[in-house]
Amino acid sequence: MIKLALIGIGKMGLSHLSILGAHPKVQITGVCDSSSMVTDVISRFSPFPCFTDYHSMISTISADAFLVAVPTKLHASIVEELIRLKKHVFVEKPFCMHVEDSNRLASLAEHYGVVNQVGFHNRFIGTFTEVRRLVTEGWIGDIYHFHAQAYGPVVLRPNQTSWRSNNVEGGGCLMDYASHVIDLVQYILGPVESVDSRELRKIFSKNVEDAVYAVLTLSSKIKGMLSVNWSDETYRKMSTSIQLNGTSGKIIADANELKIYFKSSNVPTDYEKGWNVRYITDLTPPVDFYLRGEEYTAQLDYFIEQIENTIDNPLNSFRSAAHTDLAISLIKEFK
């Protein structure tokens, strides 16, 4: 059994606790949150030892790995402490507020040889993994344009006073929403090299942006557009999609459906010339515990499998997350 503790039990932390608490290879040895109201409830209805101070938890319990789901501004200091204790770490996205911290922690984790992962769950969604396979194998030819998008109803009125309205807390559409989309682009097509133009638009918020629009150039020299808006009430929840145009075809994909057009009859197995449609139910392996989507369990299963040394192929590491943080920094600082 892998002994694992959690730091931060907000919305994502609670989801992770539910999945890991049911994992057959995981023993939860500690749960920490600064809110005693949260830990009181967990203490009452679960067998997990609870703490309101993570230093106290670290010195009290035994753990091989930690899951960190606290505000982004706290990631760097907590993660560094855990790495130096030679603990495996899964941290929620975005990785760090400052790319200098991201690169330093990626190097530190590599130096200590600990498993490290960031919660960019799009890398575990079946439609997007199939897009990556088709692109990597060259089935739509040379890609000359992409359009990556995400829209959702997060901030729909003015004068909200939560962490989302505070840049210091890691709030704002760029770090919160757009980080997912940027990471998806880099997962499928490669790192962002430069920003050609961008607009950070305030719609309801006073201190942070509610929408991000940018033209990006990747290291492969592919150019494309990023369009993200968390103040769009026409969506029930976050909706992420990507469109790729290539010399031999076209792909349009979201978390539910993949559409692909092949110009010729030279196509991969189970596809045909012209338009093809594949659904998430066809492309996603089953998981033992379903919560919100298979991808949330799949990413944690992957983390545990890395700790067990059953796989040695970091799909979603601190290093890849540092590339995403660099792209965020390039967009933020563009003038």
KOLKOLDREN-177903 format. One line per 4 residues: their letters; for each residue x negated, y negated, z of N, C-alpha, C, O. Coordinates in steps of 0.001 Angstrom, whole numbers, plus 500000, padded with zeros to 6 digits. Each point is the difference from the previous one (the first is absolute). Layout:
<recs>
A> X/Y/Z/X/Y/Z/X/Y/Z/X/Y/Z; ...
</recs>
This chain:
<recs>
MIKL> 499169/501196/500000/500831/498804/500000/499129/498747/500000/499011/499923/500729; 501355/499117/498465/499306/498726/499967/500673/499060/500999/501203/499749/499921; 498020/499748/500999/500525/499075/501007/500010/498593/499419/498975/499490/499548; 502205/499892/500475/500160/498709/499329/500795/499055/500891/500967/500399/500648
ALIG> 498604/498333/499373/500705/498965/500757/500375/498852/499092/499350/499763/498982; 501705/499519/501388/500489/498889/499190/499887/498698/500763/500295/499933/501194; 499272/499025/498095/499926/498653/500561/500928/499110/499194/499728/499709/498835; 501364/499857/501777/500993/499169/499323/501221/500803/499609/499925/500871/499133
IGKM> 501205/498840/501505/501235/500750/499724/501101/499030/499583/501041/499893/500647; 498696/499403/498250/501050/499209/499366/500730/500886/499011/500096/501211/500200; 500424/498191/498724/500770/500783/499025/499153/501103/499381/500418/501158/499974; 498399/498499/499528/499166/501015/499360/499402/500954/501021/499920/501203/499752
GLSH> 499662/498276/501383/499439/500870/501033/500990/501047/500465/499636/501155/500224; 501607/498445/499919/501031/500944/500426/500252/501055/498925/500217/501168/500322; 499756/498436/498412/500147/500959/498911/498859/501012/500017/500218/501205/499874; 498572/498290/500282/498843/500886/500045/500072/500940/501200/499657/501177/499889
LSIL> 500784/498313/501246/500122/500835/501194/500997/501129/499773/499769/501131/500428; 501330/498567/498905/501010/501030/499719/499424/501102/499118/500229/501183/500249; 499022/498427/498717/499419/500984/499077/498914/500817/500684/499990/501227/499909; 499102/498096/500771/498881/500694/500634/500434/500821/501203/499406/501035/500304
GAHP> 501643/498494/500384/500507/500759/501138/500566/501344/499596/500080/500916/500820; 500316/499212/497914/500544/501261/499492/498964/500801/499209/500305/501084/499502; 498482/498393/500382/498980/500664/499184/499469/501237/500741/499615/499894/501164; 500359/501256/498194/499590/501232/500681/498529/500047/500390/499599/500840/500805
KVQI> 499586/498259/498626/498569/500029/500304/499546/498801/500828/498803/499772/500172; 502160/499467/500335/499672/498781/500741/500568/500057/501419/501143/500405/500212; 498043/499187/500742/500465/499794/501374/499867/498518/500320/498900/499447/499979; 502228/499915/500316/499979/498585/500369/499536/499893/501450/500671/500486/500910
TGVC> 498181/498877/499299/499449/499899/501355/500181/498617/500620/499709/499805/501180; 500773/499232/498026/500225/498681/500564/500730/499092/499046/499841/500093/498783; 500968/499022/501785/500744/498999/499234/499835/498667/500710/500212/499908/501209; 499413/499063/498051/499763/498694/500615/500740/498904/499256/499989/499945/498771
DSSS> 500657/499181/501996/500595/498785/499444/500000/498940/501091/500191/500313/501175; 499596/498445/498441/499936/498922/500988/501354/499723/500632/500071/499353/501044; 501006/501128/498339/501344/499811/500544/500349/501145/500945/500118/501147/499570; 500045/498547/501709/500370/501038/500964/501409/500523/499734/500325/501127/500375
MVTD> 500514/498059/498979/501343/500467/499659/499915/501179/499039/500740/500976/500126; 498340/498917/498907/499815/501083/499040/499446/501242/500678/500524/501098/499813; 498422/498735/500969/499379/501162/500637/500908/500633/501049/499940/501211/500217; 500901/497986/500438/500949/500565/500970/500975/500947/499316/500293/501078/500517
VISR> 500205/498522/498327/500947/500839/499266/499323/501287/499536/500562/501087/500133; 498217/498781/499317/499284/501187/499516/499670/500936/501155/500096/501219/499857; 499519/498224/501279/499707/500821/501175/501228/500775/500455/499903/501145/500441; 501242/498217/499444/501236/500620/500481/500466/501129/499099/500540/500998/500478
FSPF> 499256/498851/498217/500592/500953/499063/498978/500854/499239/500362/500691/499048; 498387/499266/501358/498987/500834/499346/498976/500463/501032/499945/499462/501106; 499242/501538/498535/498971/500474/500923/498676/499258/499867/499019/500376/500641; 500936/498569/498534/498741/499353/499676/499552/499043/501107/500805/499192/500461
PCFT> 497938/500875/499977/499473/499028/500961/500004/498603/499382/499570/499821/498861; 500912/499195/501888/500151/498643/499453/499149/498996/500763/499778/500128/501204; 499754/498873/498063/499141/498961/500556/500385/498656/499374/500529/499944/498890; 499192/498975/501850/500208/498658/499443/498682/499315/499667/499996/498886/499477
DYHS> 498888/501767/500820/498677/499469/499675/499186/501113/499335/499808/501067/500582; 499717/498677/498202/499349/501087/499269/498635/500345/500583/499551/501137/499858; 499773/497912/500797/498731/500322/500658/500229/501014/501114/499227/500943/500169; 501832/498851/500576/500343/500946/501063/500314/501373/499422/499600/501021/500559
MIST> 501119/499001/498317/500336/501270/499377/498738/500719/499527/499849/501200/500229; 499247/498078/499115/498782/500613/499479/499169/500613/501112/499430/501078/499828; 500496/498247/501308/499179/500493/501107/500672/501126/500779/499351/500677/500797; 501959/499528/498972/500757/500989/500774/500212/501306/499253/499909/501080/500583
ISAD> 500372/498814/498129/500408/501177/499235/498842/500601/499209/498918/499420/499910; 501334/501740/499529/499085/500614/499039/500664/499934/498628/501153/500403/499847; 498112/499083/499141/500566/499891/498651/498903/500133/498957/498901/499467/500158; 501416/501249/498783/499090/500118/498856/500222/498873/499008/499079/499593/499292
AFLV> 502164/499899/500659/500376/499029/498971/501005/499010/500574/500695/500275/500978; 499354/498563/498376/500936/498960/500408/500739/499461/498783/499434/499895/498911; 501815/499771/501284/500778/499289/498995/500261/498596/500545/500534/499837/501097; 499080/499151/498117/500094/498607/500439/501059/499291/499171/499872/499882/498781
AVPT> 501181/499644/501892/501099/499303/499313/500358/498743/500786/501128/499831/500464; 497885/499299/499669/500165/498736/500722/499954/498859/498992/499712/500251/498830; 500561/498499/501568/499875/498881/499067/498635/499959/499334/498989/500335/500618; 500982/499256/498126/498786/500059/499191/498831/499261/500642/498855/500427/499853
KLHA> 501403/498490/500846/498907/499216/500584/499225/500795/501051/498876/499634/500342; 501708/501444/500170/499348/500811/501025/499277/501213/499431/499288/500690/500730; 500883/499579/497986/499450/501221/499409/498485/500090/500166/499490/501019/500464; 499792/497931/499165/498537/500077/499930/499381/500381/501334/499155/500893/500058
SIVE> 501253/498444/501010/499371/500252/501300/500335/501392/500530/499128/500689/500530; 502133/499729/499330/500403/501317/500504/499354/501108/499181/499475/500962/500560; 500561/498909/498121/499440/501041/499136/498496/500135/500214/499483/501116/500043; 499814/497771/500091/498553/500085/500238/499702/500743/501298/499092/500830/500047
ELIR> 501658/498879/500988/499794/500675/501279/500199/501511/499872/499235/500784/500563; 501788/499614/498698/500291/501421/499835/498934/500701/499156/499601/501125/500300; 499946/498205/498649/498951/500595/499163/498740/500238/500817/499379/501057/499892; 500241/497968/500922/498785/500134/500806/500124/501112/501037/498996/500520/500486
LKKH> 502241/499842/499849/500237/501151/500875/500065/501304/499204/500258/501069/500553; 499501/498819/498122/499987/501141/499074/501373/500668/499915/500112/501225/499967; 500920/497947/499998/501369/500495/499854/500464/499803/498556/499655/499010/499355; 501122/501934/500156/500627/499856/498691/501123/498973/500123/500696/499953/501014
VFVE> 499478/499222/497946/500956/498882/500105/500878/499901/498765/499511/499978/498870; 501792/499962/501364/500992/499614/498991/500544/498654/500452/500483/499878/501126; 499447/499103/498012/500482/498668/500353/501023/499548/498973/499877/500281/498808; 501125/499020/501674/501024/499490/499089/499428/498916/499097/498962/499404/500291
KPFC> 501733/500360/498621/499583/498967/499052/500554/498644/500435/500929/499946/500805; 498501/498937/498665/498727/499941/499295/498868/500284/500963/500187/499920/501214; 498633/500412/498266/498922/500476/500848/499548/498929/500984/500130/500176/501211; 499343/498715/498279/499489/498930/500861/500408/498631/499463/500324/499842/498823
MHVE> 499651/499185/502065/500306/498624/499597/498908/499420/499111/500276/499183/499121; 498482/501240/501108/498856/499439/499278/499232/501126/499323/499696/501013/500629; 499993/498816/498101/499349/501062/499225/498614/500326/500550/499521/501120/499826; 499828/497926/500831/498702/500286/500605/500128/501091/501066/499140/500874/500113
DSNR> 501948/499064/500668/500252/501047/500998/500306/501330/499326/499557/501052/500460; 501202/498899/498450/500367/501222/499273/498757/500730/499512/499873/501209/500195; 499208/498064/499171/498780/500618/499484/499117/500521/501126/499412/501076/499891; 500498/498155/501193/499170/500424/501129/500539/501281/500628/499228/500907/500310
LASL> 502082/499178/499880/500592/501182/500619/499946/501209/499073/499844/501129/500465; 500283/498646/498233/499860/501103/499043/498594/500590/500095/499838/501220/500018; 499151/497923/500044/498617/500474/500115/499767/500688/501339/499291/501003/500076; 501307/498455/500973/499835/500574/501336/500635/501393/500067/499415/500919/500574
AEHY> 501765/499240/498848/500661/501305/499997/499195/501015/499200/499907/501166/500382; 499514/498390/498512/499155/500890/499204/498744/500393/500772/499549/501142/499923; 499892/497910/500819/498798/500268/500793/500268/501040/501087/499191/500903/500214; 501945/498966/500469/500323/500918/501095/500660/501287/499510/500176/500939/500776
GVVN> 500184/499111/497961/500569/501216/499435/501379/500344/500507/500347/501176/500109; 500459/497798/500209/501355/500260/500493/501010/499887/498861/499816/499214/499071; 501240/501569/501011/501073/499911/499014/500689/498653/500167/500296/499586/501121; 499959/499733/497773/500614/498666/500064/501007/499844/498881/499744/500382/498858
QVGF> 501398/499056/501478/501086/499878/499021/500854/498787/500337/500151/499639/501167; 500403/499741/497805/500881/498840/500158/501366/500346/499408/500081/500699/498990; 500987/498812/501635/501349/500429/499664/500608/499415/498748/501090/499430/500049; 498222/500701/498824/500583/499623/498713/500705/501228/499422/499398/500798/499281
HNRF> 501875/499335/501045/500722/501243/499721/500354/500194/498522/500375/501104/499604; 499513/497837/499566/500309/500179/498574/499093/501041/499345/500381/500610/499001; 498434/499596/501548/499070/500990/499449/500506/501434/500193/499428/500941/499449; 501630/499221/501322/500536/501335/500270/501414/500176/499438/500689/500963/500338
IGTF> 499736/498116/498814/501310/500112/499347/499820/500703/498660/499156/499608/499194; 501635/501425/500573/499816/500880/498855/500008/499306/498654/499216/500364/499123; 501648/498648/500682/500039/499307/498711/498701/499248/499742/499488/500008/498880; 499976/499342/502151/498776/499229/499823/498767/500908/499864/499068/499665/499269
TEVR> 500922/501464/501420/498875/500920/499819/500013/500595/498600/498941/500267/499432; 502257/499945/500000/500084/500490/498627/499548/498925/499013/499350/500314/499003; 500984/498436/501261/499516/498902/499151/498479/499991/499999/499377/499871/498946; 500037/500263/502211/498536/499996/500095/499395/501159/499202/498993/499831/499312
RLVT> 501626/501334/500786/499494/501153/499251/500062/499736/498498/499027/500237/499284; 502110/499275/500244/500173/499748/498566/499022/498952/499494/499476/500111/498892; 500281/498868/501927/499055/498948/499617/498575/500531/500005/499243/499765/499058; 500391/500951/502004/498640/500518/500133/499658/500951/498858/498871/500017/499510
EGWI> 502123/500780/500070/499765/500953/498919/500132/499373/498605/499806/500673/498988; 500522/498042/500973/499990/499263/498742/501204/500188/499102/499899/499772/498794; 501251/500640/501754/501147/500349/499158/500689/498805/499351/500696/500181/499001; 499141/498619/501517/500602/498847/499317/498928/499121/499360/500241/498834/499686
GDIY> 498576/501743/500126/498937/499294/499293/499349/498918/500838/499976/500072/501228; 499500/498930/498092/499358/498878/500682/501076/499048/500514/500807/499489/499223; 499202/500278/502072/501002/499112/500601/499552/498554/499806/498862/499643/500303; 502049/499534/499190/499645/498604/499735/500807/499009/500830/499738/498797/499966
HFHA> 501253/501714/500786/500765/499080/500849/500742/500778/501072/500441/501127/499774; 499694/498257/501406/500842/500579/501061/500842/498895/500631/499645/498822/499966; 501465/501588/500600/500846/499087/500769/500439/500748/501250/500779/500950/499918; 498725/498625/501236/500305/500644/501284/500890/499079/500809/499712/498812/500143
QAYG> 501380/501744/500393/501025/499175/500638/500506/500616/501304/499953/501215/500191; 500527/497923/500697/500745/500448/501180/500935/498887/500441/499613/498835/500081; 501610/501542/500199/501012/499031/500438/500782/500606/501162/500181/501215/500085; 500274/497912/500802/500768/500499/501125/500582/498888/500861/499634/498836/499838
PVVL> 501277/501515/501085/500724/499009/500791/499446/499852/501416/500687/500335/500965; 498098/499177/499173/499381/499904/501329/500271/498648/500653/500454/499944/501143; 499271/498972/498144/500195/498643/500532/501070/499322/499160/499751/499602/498862; 501442/500268/501706/501148/499498/499230/500614/498739/500582/501056/499557/499547
RPNQ> 498298/499863/501445/500496/498733/500557/498827/499218/500584/498970/500586/500333; 501175/498108/499793/498900/499174/500505/499849/500103/501512/500856/500536/500703; 498021/498929/499768/499749/499838/501432/499912/501310/500762/500362/500054/501175; 499162/501005/498178/499749/501237/500731/498716/499841/500816/499023/499436/499508
TSWR> 500970/501045/501709/498837/499870/500879/499549/501373/500463/500137/500349/501172; 499328/500415/497908/499429/501299/500335/498563/500024/499499/499505/499000/499479; 499826/502133/500675/498625/500103/499504/499931/499777/498498/498961/499599/499476; 502151/500661/499826/500009/499823/498553/499855/498535/499587/499646/499710/498857
SNNV> 500623/499383/502052/499916/498574/499683/498675/499387/500439/499830/498782/499966; 499230/502073/500448/498752/499507/500574/498804/500588/499254/499795/501214/500013; 499426/497939/499347/498820/500465/499270/498990/500683/500909/499359/500974/499603; 500501/498521/501607/499029/500555/500940/500351/501428/500382/499117/500798/500313
EGGG> 502165/499523/499662/500456/501346/500358/499934/500967/498819/500310/501182/500153; 499294/498337/498690/500011/500853/498821/501317/499951/499267/500296/500860/499171; 500509/498109/501144/501276/499849/499326/499829/499454/498594/498895/499656/499580; 502199/500271/499712/499953/499526/498624/500141/501140/499028/499576/501124/500267
CLMD> 501027/498572/498598/500294/501020/498999/498737/500627/499426/500000/501187/499674; 498932/498048/500196/498785/500518/499371/499423/501172/500779/499724/501051/499421; 500090/498786/501880/499396/501065/500794/500986/501121/500294/499619/501170/500032; 501633/498484/500182/500954/501013/500421/500568/500793/498830/499886/501226/499974
YASH> 500716/498102/499068/500656/500665/498868/499025/500270/498852/499892/501123/499507; 499400/497818/500081/499173/500115/498802/498832/500956/500195/499501/500561/499024; 500051/499638/502214/498884/500920/500231/500331/501395/499498/499132/500683/499455; 502120/499754/500721/500425/501306/499502/499849/500086/498478/499536/501009/499469
VIDL> 500856/497934/499850/500010/500009/498536/498576/499905/499461/499645/500689/499043; 499546/498459/501571/498597/499881/499595/499288/501339/500172/499244/500427/499128; 501005/500226/502001/499367/501293/500234/500454/501035/498970/499209/500837/499565; 502058/499103/500051/500504/500925/498985/499304/499777/498659/499622/500959/499327
VQYI> 500211/497787/500290/499291/499684/498753/498588/500566/500049/499534/500603/499033; 499796/499206/502079/498616/500461/500107/499919/501516/500041/499034/500580/499505; 501964/500068/501077/500065/501465/500031/500131/500577/498592/499383/501015/499678; 501419/498337/499494/500264/500520/498652/498971/499523/498983/499578/500773/499139
LGPV> 500011/497953/500951/499202/499394/498932/498604/499559/500410/499153/499782/499134; 500582/500081/502163/498680/499570/500426/500017/498638/500676/501026/499320/500001; 497842/500276/500576/499918/498794/500820/500287/498702/499248/499742/499882/498802; 500793/499160/501926/500168/498643/499484/498641/499311/500015/499305/499993/501016
ESVD> 500327/499431/497845/498710/499310/499886/500142/498504/500171/499159/499360/500631; 501913/500070/498802/500166/498551/500077/501468/499629/499870/500836/500801/499581; 499449/497955/500794/501349/499440/499907/499967/498876/498974/499200/499072/500115; 501664/501012/498888/500027/498997/498934/500945/498844/500307/499763/498865/499587
SREL> 501312/501435/501142/500929/498959/500441/500860/500585/501096/500141/501217/500118; 500430/497907/500677/500908/500496/501037/500880/498883/500531/499647/498822/499935; 501508/501573/500592/500905/499079/500689/500493/500682/501262/500506/501121/499951; 499346/498204/501180/500557/500455/501264/501176/499089/500307/499815/498825/500319
RKIF> 501403/501718/499584/501208/499169/500052/500729/500161/501337/500317/501116/500411; 499941/497772/500256/500853/499999/501188/501448/499856/499557/500328/499131/499192; 500527/501719/501338/501423/499937/499672/500795/499632/501250/500736/499013/500006; 499115/501775/501038/500660/499714/501277/498993/499694/501109/500321/499267/500936
SKNV> 498491/501273/498975/498999/499832/501051/499303/498649/499894/499874/499431/498916; 499675/500066/502236/499308/498719/500023/498485/500156/499974/499297/499160/499437; 500205/501899/501163/498558/500126/500207/499341/501107/499192/498773/500086/499952; 502024/500755/499417/499446/501080/499187/500767/500079/498682/501078/499424/499855
EDAV> 498345/501302/499191/500653/500169/498710/501033/501122/500068/499835/500969/500741; 501233/498882/498474/501035/501024/499874/499903/500736/498669/500641/501035/499823; 498578/498455/499251/499831/500636/498694/498574/499793/499518/499375/498975/500273; 500125/502021/499006/498638/499971/499462/500059/500353/498523/500541/501040/499623
YAVL> 498903/498098/499548/499906/500260/498565/498551/499764/499585/499425/498955/500307; 499983/502016/498996/498596/499869/499640/499689/500760/498714/500651/500991/499671; 498348/498525/499617/499427/500721/498871/498638/500516/500451/499150/499232/500451; 500655/502078/499422/498803/500649/500527/499189/500639/498878/500549/500464/499001
TLSS> 498141/499550/501185/499111/500762/499129/499343/501086/500834/499450/499722/501066; 500606/501514/498452/499433/501125/500728/498551/500232/499579/499534/499422/499019; 499763/501419/501719/498603/500302/499657/499893/500665/498641/498959/499931/499347; 502124/500718/500225/500053/500625/498672/500295/498990/498901/500062/500357/498824
KIKG> 500122/498367/501563/500327/498884/499117/501461/500014/499536/500385/499176/499171; 500423/501734/501343/501433/499960/499745/500580/498785/500721/499643/499730/501147; 501235/499548/498196/500676/498863/500604/501466/500334/500224/500597/500776/499254; 499972/498626/501785/501404/500236/500267/500567/499017/500996/499307/499108/500490
MLSV> 501979/501075/499803/500732/499073/500844/500436/500653/501300/500354/501178/500043; 499613/498035/501001/500504/500394/501314/501173/499091/500334/499861/498777/499996; 501307/501820/500297/501196/499219/500355/500621/500616/501240/500491/501128/499959; 499490/498136/501143/500513/500515/501262/500825/498917/500690/499574/498848/500085
NWSD> 501611/501527/500410/500902/499041/500638/500773/500724/501099/500763/500925/499723; 499036/498647/501529/500725/500653/501095/501250/499208/500430/500580/500266/501053; 499817/498773/498130/501201/499213/500280/501063/500211/498922/500725/499071/499644; 499362/502139/499846/500935/500327/498929/501132/500867/500561/499834/501203/500206
ETYR> 501304/498171/500034/501114/500701/500635/500733/500950/499056/500922/500696/500423; 498681/499341/498308/500649/500924/499067/499504/501435/500173/500504/500918/499353; 498511/499270/501521/499498/501336/500297/500382/500392/501428/499944/499180/500917; 500439/502070/499254/500382/500492/501329/498780/500249/500871/500055/499810/501215
KMST> 498842/500615/498174/498748/500225/500707/498851/499783/499018/500227/499749/498817; 498547/500347/501676/498847/499758/499132/500023/500937/498804/500164/501212/500144; 499669/498206/498668/499983/500766/498764/498712/499679/499252/499787/498864/499575; 499356/502139/500267/498701/499823/499364/499984/500720/498659/500476/501130/499894
SIQL> 498981/498224/499091/499925/500629/498675/498743/499544/499283/499400/498983/500348; 500209/501797/498633/498849/499634/499191/500274/500384/498551/500550/501066/499723; 499068/498071/499372/500125/500263/498561/498613/499914/499375/499245/499064/500260; 500429/501936/498906/498713/500048/499328/500218/500109/498504/500775/500844/499551
NGTS> 498561/498324/499673/500041/500061/498542/498655/500488/499483/498957/499426/500313; 501079/501649/498885/498778/500546/499442/500099/500151/498497/501078/499853/499424; 497812/500438/499946/499970/500133/498551/500738/501241/499509/500365/500075/498827; 499860/500908/502061/500687/501237/499607/501324/500216/500714/500638/501037/499823
GKII> 499783/497987/500990/501261/500190/500707/500249/498942/501048/499283/499003/500089; 501744/501230/500701/500443/499032/501000/500552/500749/501203/500638/501041/499849; 499115/498427/501349/500516/500599/501232/500738/498935/500791/499527/498871/500134; 501639/501498/500391/500744/499168/500948/500350/500895/501182/500663/501021/499823
ADAN> 498904/498614/501372/500210/500886/501146/500321/499214/501257/499478/498907/500221; 501399/501674/500605/500224/499506/501355/499976/501210/500934/499575/501085/499603; 500874/498732/501622/499918/501079/500980/501017/501106/499757/499957/501030/500673; 500950/498782/498388/501040/500992/499737/499909/500651/498630/500424/501142/499820
ELKI> 499017/498126/499203/500095/500457/498619/498761/499596/499204/499434/498926/500204; 500160/501957/498888/498902/499736/499087/500515/500123/498571/500543/501035/499614; 499282/497901/499607/500336/500023/498578/498704/499848/499221/499198/499112/500291; 500594/501753/498718/498782/499921/499212/500310/500235/498534/500750/500905/499635
YFKS> 498650/498251/499535/500186/500081/498546/498675/500389/499352/498982/499345/500219; 501033/501722/498983/498829/500430/499250/500215/499710/498523/501034/500367/499441; 498005/498982/499926/500120/499667/498580/499813/501214/499095/500593/500064/498923; 498589/500900/501502/499701/501156/499150/500481/501288/500664/500508/499983/501121
SNVP> 499324/501119/498177/500401/501313/500525/498900/500620/500852/500178/501086/500552; 498689/498232/499556/498934/500468/500892/500334/499553/501416/499644/498896/500413; 501045/501974/500331/500521/499642/501314/499601/501065/501018/499665/501120/499614; 500363/498551/501687/499693/501000/501026/501105/501051/500100/501100/499800/499486
TDYE> 498609/501303/501168/500961/501081/500186/501274/499486/500662/499954/499187/500923; 501169/501295/498593/501337/499654/500522/500475/498603/499599/501019/499527/500504; 498253/499809/498594/500457/498728/499448/500172/500158/498488/499571/500995/499414; 501063/498007/499967/500179/500036/498553/499819/498605/499427/500004/499012/500735
KGWN> 499840/500911/497954/499867/498710/499334/501231/499143/500257/501118/500510/500077; 498668/498175/500056/501107/499084/500293/500161/499811/501494/499053/500159/500771; 502169/499498/499627/500263/499699/501411/500206/501269/500817/500654/500946/499560; 498768/499050/501649/500165/501079/500968/500362/499381/501347/499580/498885/500310
VRYI> 501195/501836/500482/500368/499537/501335/499703/501101/501000/500355/501159/499788; 498989/498469/501308/499757/500921/501102/500463/499316/501292/499854/498788/500158; 500696/501992/500746/500524/499447/501253/499126/500404/501180/499252/500976/499937; 500858/498260/501128/499186/500249/501191/500206/501417/500531/499074/500607/500538
TDLT> 502142/499917/499309/500288/501362/500480/499240/501056/499213/499793/501110/500491; 499787/498553/498283/499224/500936/499184/498507/499907/500289/499246/500915/499671; 500328/497996/500937/498574/499694/500080/499437/499989/501411/498797/499811/500177; 502036/500386/500823/499546/499897/501381/500059/501350/500703/501074/500594/500089
PPVD> 497811/499900/500407/500020/501245/500772/500800/499818/501284/500014/498904/500559; 500647/502137/499919/500770/499884/501249/499084/499815/501205/498837/500402/499980; 501701/498990/501055/499269/499830/501258/500789/500656/501123/501198/500251/499866; 498126/500023/501232/500655/500691/501112/500924/499090/500795/500963/500465/500611
FYLR> 498741/498224/499382/500785/499056/500804/500319/498795/499127/499090/499287/499576; 502178/500477/500152/500400/498903/499122/500469/498818/500842/500898/500125/500832; 498466/498711/498928/500429/498770/500653/499717/498836/499067/498837/499686/499744; 502204/499669/499741/499910/498831/499127/499553/500347/498586/500353/499300/499050
GEEY> 498885/501757/500803/499467/500400/498701/498874/500992/500210/499282/499936/500998; 500564/500983/498057/498961/501026/500146/498611/499392/500159/499127/500581/500644; 500677/498238/498759/498663/499410/499995/499472/499667/501389/498790/500016/500226; 502116/499682/500708/499560/499641/501349/499432/501209/500737/499022/499886/500739
TAQL> 501598/501267/499054/499453/501227/500571/498769/500443/499229/499014/500430/500599; 501034/499470/498077/498885/500458/499173/498694/499281/500353/498939/500623/500022; 501132/498068/500253/498768/499272/500303/499418/500432/501339/498781/500039/500163; 502084/500286/500797/499508/500460/501295/499508/501444/499927/499018/500354/500653
DYFI> 501653/500474/498563/499504/501353/499758/498593/499942/499411/499123/500774/500382; 500675/498306/498691/498704/499832/499346/498934/499599/501015/498880/500510/499965; 501467/498587/500928/499080/499563/501058/499586/501180/500871/498819/500178/500297; 502153/500620/500109/499718/501157/500850/499153/501028/499252/499088/500592/500576
EQIE> 501208/499618/498157/499237/500957/499192/498541/499559/499847/499095/500834/499975; 500683/497860/499924/498621/499505/499930/499261/500274/501297/498831/500386/499982; 501845/499415/501147/499374/500267/501296/499653/501477/500128/498967/500356/500567; 501894/500494/498908/499761/501447/500039/498939/500445/498991/499604/501166/499981
NTID> 499940/497901/499183/499017/500296/498952/500527/500954/498938/499228/500694/499338; 502089/499338/500503/500562/500833/498934/499992/499264/498667/500167/500617/498948; 499640/498065/501089/499789/499222/498786/498898/498980/500268/499838/499535/501128; 499429/500130/497861/498925/499029/500139/500034/499071/498794/499074/499970/499190
NPLN> 502007/499278/500710/500196/499126/498845/500811/498791/500451/501205/499938/499757; 498148/499108/500894/500743/498874/500578/500856/499270/498960/499484/499254/499167; 501801/500970/500895/500923/499405/499040/500336/498560/500362/500324/499188/499134; 499595/500513/502135/500524/498733/500494/499151/499538/501178/500476/499964/501135
SFRS> 498284/499686/498603/499022/499758/501052/499879/498518/500346/500600/499141/499354; 498610/500584/501682/499681/498614/500330/499330/499308/498812/500217/498812/499763; 498970/501937/499495/499291/499401/498872/500976/499559/498911/499874/498896/499471; 501098/501954/500186/500978/499605/498982/500871/498856/500508/500376/499113/499233
AAHT> 499945/500908/502067/500797/498912/500585/499222/498694/500018/500588/498924/499895; 498084/501163/500239/499172/498785/499947/500055/499374/498609/499961/498776/499871; 500130/502053/499086/500168/499463/498645/501318/499230/499892/500066/498945/499370; 500983/501601/501256/501297/499315/499992/499920/498690/500775/500552/498987/499571
DLAI> 498763/501031/501569/499841/498772/500782/499201/498951/499227/500256/498802/500123; 498781/501651/499085/499243/499060/499170/500913/499350/498967/499923/498792/499775; 500934/501999/499600/500932/499443/499012/500935/498989/500650/500286/498954/499417; 500191/501349/501787/500846/499053/500728/499240/498698/500241/500545/498910/499827
SLIK> 498202/501214/500571/499170/498817/500251/499807/499193/498724/500059/498771/500034; 499713/501899/498847/499810/499289/498723/501252/499220/499612/499914/498877/499503; 501256/501733/500729/501267/499314/499680/500211/498819/500933/500389/498914/499570; 499352/501309/501700/500214/498945/501004/499108/498802/499755/500433/498859/500166
EFK> 498317/501384/499439/499014/498925/499874/499938/499386/498615/499267/499033/499791; 501498/501516/499239/499942/499481/498637/500441/498552/499935/500978/499607/500636; 498289/499596/498584/500350/498586/499823/499893/499617/498551/500254/498849/499645
</recs>
